[in-house]
């Protein structure tokens, strides 16, 4: 498998950006963004799709932690 050329990379990144914008605008409603998802998957190598999907999840999680903070889960109650 050869590395994508400049035009192929741009097409992939543009498709990724359109998908992410759609997901942001629709509150992560994946059914509303199916066409963008198909474009993204057809314009990007499978490994890139996997990477960008994980990257978006991480960025969303990071943003949530920065805005809402971290609340540790309550552990089991210790009896005296």
C-alpha positions in Angstrom: 0.0 0.0 0.0 1.5 3.3 -1.0 1.1 6.5 0.9 -1.6 8.9 -0.2 -0.4 11.8 -2.3 -1.1 15.5 -1.5 -4.5 15.6 -3.3 -5.6 12.3 -1.7 -4.6 13.6 1.8 -6.5 16.8 1.2 -9.6 14.9 0.1 -9.4 12.8 3.2 -8.9 15.7 5.5 -11.8 17.7 3.9 -14.1 14.7 4.2 -13.1 14.3 7.9 -13.7 18.0 8.6 -17.2 17.9 6.9 -18.1 14.8 8.9 -16.9 16.3 12.2 -18.8 19.5 11.5 -21.9 17.5 10.8 -21.5 15.5 14.0 -20.9 18.7 16.0 -24.0 20.4 14.5 -26.2 17.4 15.0 -25.0 16.6 18.6 -23.3 13.4 17.4 -26.4 12.1 15.6 -24.6 9.6 13.3 -27.7 8.8 11.3 -27.9 12.5 10.2 -24.3 12.3 9.0 -24.3 9.0 7.1 -23.5 10.6 3.7 -20.5 12.4 5.3 -19.4 9.2 7.0 -19.5 7.3 3.7 -17.4 10.1 2.0 -15.0 10.0 4.8 -14.5 6.2 4.6 -14.2 6.3 0.8 -11.6 9.1 0.8 -9.4 7.9 3.6 -7.3 4.8 4.2 -8.9 2.5 6.7 -6.1 3.1 9.3 -6.7 6.8 9.0 -10.4 6.4 9.5 -9.7 4.4 12.7 -7.1 7.0 13.9 -9.3 10.0 13.2 -12.3 8.4 14.9 -10.3 7.7 18.0 -8.8 11.2 17.9 -12.2 12.8 17.8 -13.4 10.7 20.7 -10.3 11.8 22.7 -10.7 15.5 21.8 -14.3 15.4 22.9 -13.4 13.6 26.2 -10.5 16.1 26.8 -12.9 19.1 26.2 -15.4 17.6 28.6 -12.8 17.1 31.3 -11.6 20.7 30.9 -15.1 22.2 31.0 -16.8 19.9 33.5 -13.9 18.7 35.5 -13.2 15.2 36.8 -15.5 13.6 39.4 -14.2 10.3 40.7 -16.7 7.5 41.0 -17.7 6.6 44.5 -16.1 3.4 45.7 -17.6 0.8 48.0 -18.6 2.1 51.4 -16.4 0.8 54.2 -18.2 -0.3 57.3 -16.7 0.4 60.7 
